[in-house]
């Protein structure tokens, strides 16, 4: 579905978001999401401190529900920057996000 780096694609773009304390590196292999003919572009971002700032974290500067916080990483900007890069190389499909545990909380927050 991804095609060559110079072609355009209307395939869905799916963000897979790992849980807190986890890493995204083994995710696509452990879940077998890319086995067979899945027609989507998978994106696997890694959260800072092995999680996302969608709940209480000991290393967070701001409360989880303080959406005006500027001290902690802005995960919305992080995901938006990835989308911008994908669009720039021809990824034109709809955007979806799914996650496990803490990653599911971020997917909900992004919606």
Secondary structure as the mmCIF struct_conf table of DSSP 4:
data_model
#
loop_
_struct_conf.conf_type_id
_struct_conf.id
_struct_conf.beg_label_comp_id
_struct_conf.beg_label_asym_id
_struct_conf.beg_label_seq_id
_struct_conf.end_label_comp_id
_struct_conf.end_label_asym_id
_struct_conf.end_label_seq_id
TURN_TY1_P TURN_TY1_P1 UNK A 5 UNK A 6
BEND BEND1 UNK A 7 UNK A 7
STRN STRN1 UNK A 9 UNK A 9
BEND BEND2 UNK A 11 UNK A 11
STRN STRN2 UNK A 12 UNK A 17
HELX_LH_PP_P HELX_LH_PP_P1 UNK A 18 UNK A 19
TURN_TY1_P TURN_TY1_P2 UNK A 20 UNK A 21
BEND BEND3 UNK A 24 UNK A 24
TURN_TY1_P TURN_TY1_P3 UNK A 25 UNK A 26
HELX_RH_AL_P HELX_RH_AL_P1 UNK A 27 UNK A 31
TURN_TY1_P TURN_TY1_P4 UNK A 32 UNK A 34
BEND BEND4 UNK A 35 UNK A 36
STRN STRN3 UNK A 40 UNK A 43
HELX_RH_3T_P HELX_RH_3T_P1 UNK A 48 UNK A 50
BEND BEND5 UNK A 51 UNK A 51
BEND BEND6 UNK A 53 UNK A 55
TURN_TY1_P TURN_TY1_P5 UNK A 58 UNK A 59
BEND BEND7 UNK A 61 UNK A 62
TURN_TY1_P TURN_TY1_P6 UNK A 64 UNK A 65
TURN_TY1_P TURN_TY1_P7 UNK A 67 UNK A 68
BEND BEND8 UNK A 71 UNK A 72
HELX_RH_AL_P HELX_RH_AL_P2 UNK A 75 UNK A 88
TURN_TY1_P TURN_TY1_P8 UNK A 89 UNK A 90
STRN STRN4 UNK A 91 UNK A 91
BEND BEND9 UNK A 93 UNK A 93
HELX_LH_PP_P HELX_LH_PP_P2 UNK A 94 UNK A 94
STRN STRN5 UNK A 95 UNK A 99
BEND BEND10 UNK A 100 UNK A 100
TURN_TY1_P TURN_TY1_P9 UNK A 101 UNK A 101
HELX_RH_AL_P HELX_RH_AL_P3 UNK A 102 UNK A 110
#
